């Protein structure tokens, strides 16, 4: 259920970018699907597991529904999903997807016996990869690489908290909530309060 939520939220970010780029319905579906399943696909390949959406197309169906709803909204109610509102929705949906996939990626890695540090790294990669693919396909600079805000740091924090709480033997619900709070909280603080690492001396701003 948690992964399905992450897929849907990340698919929404892909659809929102498609609105900004003025894509047709198939462009919406492609961008939403690549964003929604990209991180999980890489995770499953690294773990040498069957890729989830290939074995069962439910995730692709979710992405397609999200994409078509977004396209219909943009078509019949122009301006609803773009401009300032669309940009803010994209940022916050991306933050939510980041936190969800950081938790899910770490939990799945731990369940198959991956060492803790590797599980944390895989959680961060799972949370970041779909957004990277989205931005590249849309012709944008990947947010994860060019933003000074906490992004991968937030994903890694959520993943690390998930691994830490799992190691304490807490219930899956508490592990999930703790990981989500850590990852989303740090990302939200970066968005709202400008938390970030300092720029390198002599470097320009992103």
PyMOL commands that set and color helices and strands:
alter all, ss='L'
color gray80, all
select helices_A, chain A and resi 2-21+25-46+52-55+58-76+83-111+116-137+143-146+152-167+172-193
alter helices_A, ss='H'
color red, helices_A
deselect
rebuild
show_as cartoon
